[in-house]
């Protein structure tokens, strides 16, 4: 089982979610501990070490190694803001 490492920005985003969406996102993050490459995850183009997972209207951008899943950004799925924040963090 992998450990979870969440960035400060992703943690703050999670804290502000409504209860139902909070449970969905947290559940998906815990699922990534067991299987960091679920069937519905995809690699990010231009960032081969990063993947994305969609949960309802939200998207998680993450990477993983042998023992840890690193949650980089969480944001609205239908909004390019999540990718803008991701690119700002990785400059």
N, C-alpha and C positions, 0 to 999 in steps of 0.2 A: 504494500500500500504506500502511495506517495504522500509526502507532506505537502501542505499548502502554504504558499507565500503570496500574500496579496499586497499590492502597492497601496500607499496611503490614499491616493485619489480613488482607487477602486473601492476601498473600504468605506470611504465617505459616501460614495455613490450608493453602495448597498444600504447603509444606515438610513438614507433618505427615502428608500422605496416603500410603497404601501405594503401592508402585511402579506397579501397574497403573492405579489411579485417578489417580495423578500424571500418568502419560503421557496418559490420556484428557482430563484437564482442560487440560493444557498444549497438547495438540493442538487442542482446541476454541478456546482463546485465540488460537493462531496462525491458525486458520481465520477467526476474527473480524477479523484484520488484513486478510485478503483481501476478506471479505464481512461487514460488520457487521450485516446483516439477513438471516441465513439463513432458510429456510422455516420452521424449527421455533422461531424466536425469537418472543417476544410482547412487546408493550408492557405496562408495569406500570400498572394502573389507579391513578389518583391521582398518578402521576409520569410524565407523557407523554414526558419526555426519556429515561427509563430503559427498558431491555429486559431480558428474562431469556432465558437459554439453558439447556436441560437436557442433562446428560451423565450417563447411567446414573442413579445415585442422588444426584447432585450438581446444584446449580443455580448459575449465574453471573448476577449482576445487574450490568449495565453500561450506559454511555451512550457516545455517540460524537459527534464533530464531523467537520469536513472532513479532518483529518489524524491524529486520535488516538482510540483506543478506551480508555475509562477503566473499569477493572474495579473496582467498588465493593465487592462482597461475594461470597464463595463459601461455600456451605454445603450441608447435607443437603437433598435435594429434598422428602422426605416429612415435613419438620419446619418448623414456623413460625419457628424460631430464626433462619433466614436473613433473614426479613423484619423481625424484631425488631431484629437487628443493623443492618440497612439503615436503619430508621427512626431508630435512635439516632445513626447517623453523619450523618444529614441533618437534624438539628434545628437 
